Amino acid sequence: MSKRSEEATMKAYPVKMISGPIGHEEQIFDFYALTRSFFSEGYEQAEKDLSLTPDDIKKIVDIYDECLSLTFEEGKPAYESEGFYREVLNRFLKTKEK
């Protein structure tokens, strides 16, 4: 489990010890133990799904090169404007949707 995953999991589902019947005996157990394991598993999968791959970086560089000819602000090179990077990001996200 990554440190970020562990911190997010514990924040969402802290240890909550309770007493209750298990079988024929009264026992103390962590109420959120199972929920934490599912949350953690989902969190780590989301981190993997959202991480950039070398192919993603190549796509971003290719899109950057394509966008260099665009001008968003007069008197400034396109790559100095926020709009330029927003356009690169939007185009990259569209490739991820496909």
C-alpha positions in Angstrom: 0.0 0.0 0.0 1.4 3.4 -1.0 1.7 6.1 1.7 -0.9 8.3 0.0 -3.3 5.4 -0.2 -2.8 4.5 3.4 -3.3 8.1 4.5 -6.4 8.5 2.4 -7.8 5.2 3.7 -7.2 6.0 7.3 -8.7 9.5 6.9 -11.9 8.1 5.3 -12.2 5.0 7.6 -10.3 5.4 10.8 -9.9 2.5 13.2 -13.2 2.1 15.1 -13.1 -0.6 17.7 -16.5 -1.9 18.7 -17.9 -4.7 20.8 -20.4 -7.1 19.3 -21.5 -10.6 19.0 -19.4 -12.9 16.7 -20.8 -16.4 16.7 -21.8 -17.1 20.3 -19.3 -14.8 21.9 -19.0 -11.0 22.5 -15.8 -9.8 20.8 -14.0 -6.5 20.1 -13.3 -5.8 16.4 -12.5 -3.0 14.0 -15.8 -2.0 12.5 -14.1 -0.5 9.3 -11.4 -3.2 8.6 -13.1 -4.7 5.6 -14.3 -1.3 4.3 -10.8 0.0 4.5 -9.4 -2.9 2.5 -11.9 -2.3 -0.3 -11.3 1.5 -0.2 -7.5 1.0 -0.3 -7.7 -1.4 -3.2 -9.9 1.1 -5.2 -7.7 4.0 -4.4 -4.6 2.2 -5.6 -6.3 1.1 -8.8 -7.4 4.7 -9.4 -3.8 5.9 -8.9 -2.7 3.3 -11.6 -5.4 4.3 -14.0 -4.6 8.0 -13.7 -0.8 7.8 -13.9 0.9 8.8 -17.1 2.7 6.2 -19.2 5.6 6.8 -21.7 3.0 6.6 -24.5 1.0 9.4 -22.8 4.1 11.5 -22.7 4.8 10.9 -26.3 1.2 11.9 -27.2 1.6 15.1 -25.1 4.9 16.0 -26.9 3.3 15.4 -30.3 0.3 17.5 -29.4 2.6 20.2 -28.1 4.5 20.2 -31.4 1.2 20.5 -33.3 0.0 23.4 -31.2 3.2 25.4 -31.5 1.9 27.0 -34.6 -1.2 28.3 -32.7 -1.2 31.9 -31.4 -3.4 32.7 -28.3 -2.1 36.2 -27.4 -0.7 38.9 -29.7 2.9 39.8 -29.1 3.7 36.7 -27.2 4.9 33.3 -28.5 2.0 30.8 -28.1 3.9 28.7 -25.6 4.0 31.6 -23.2 0.3 31.7 -22.8 -1.9 29.7 -20.5 -4.3 29.1 -23.3 -1.6 27.2 -25.2 -1.1 24.6 -22.4 -4.9 24.4 -21.8 -5.3 23.5 -25.5 -2.5 20.9 -25.3 -4.2 19.4 -22.2 -7.7 19.4 -23.8 -6.4 17.6 -26.9 -4.6 15.1 -24.8 -7.7 14.4 -22.7 -9.7 13.9 -25.9 -7.2 11.2 -27.0 -7.6 9.5 -23.6 -11.4 9.4 -24.1 -11.1 7.3 -27.3 
